[in-house]
């Protein structure tokens, strides 16, 4: 195993034990699990907002001995024994083979969703998240996410309102979901964001797909369309930082809506280029 890890450029691993695993989308066709892992090592430091790698033992298709997948830490707390408890939000994923049309389970998501209390999981990292909190507390934060892309934002909001204190800029979260049950941060079992945000600066816009067809990226597109002018105005301000998290389609959907609002693809690209060149654009995209 050590040789395989070295071949993949992985040098540090940590063993964790599954403490709890339960579904937080009851009544939805999409299964999302809240999984809490415990690490015994008191020296292990992985605060929320960072990413962890999960090693899935093989054999796997194409002869891979290990499958390596990254997940954002939704929450992290110190345990009584000096170790750490880490919370992950994991959607059970499947993909369609482009040639055969057959459906196959995602290796990492199904591995984690099938894990039970007491199971051992091998972690790598932690790794720094591309989402950093601006130094200026008057900065505007524009966050857009879908699915379990909400996990890094849950951690991000805690950092803003718990650690920074007195945030003055506008904080806007646009979150798309295919069904109401998929609105993870407002889920009846985990209505935790309400404990952290400042009502004077924070606003969350929930977007649920109205039709049976489509996915959470389509839902986000609908939600953004209804607030396109406000988002465009915010994006043009010099103190605005933009953060995207979710599947690849989220970036495409956002670009489509904003290009229309800006009047052309070129006009929106110019705004986006400025945000990127000034370090005010961050993405955490899952493929």
Secondary structure, DSSP 8 states (H G I E B T S, - for coil): -HHHHHHTT---EEEEEEEEEEES-TT-SS-EEEEEEEE--TT----TTSEEEEEEES--GGG-SEEEEEEE-SEEEE-TTS-EEEEEEEE--EEE-TTT--EEE-HHHHHHHH--TT-EEEEEEEE--S----S-TT-EEEEEEEGGGHHHHHHHHHIIIIII-S--S-EEEEEEESSGGG-GGG-TT---GGGT--TTTEEEEEEE--SSSS-HHHHHHHHHHTTHHHHHHHHHSTTEEEEEEEETHHHHHHHHHHHHHHTSHHHHHHHHHHHHHTT-EEEEEE-
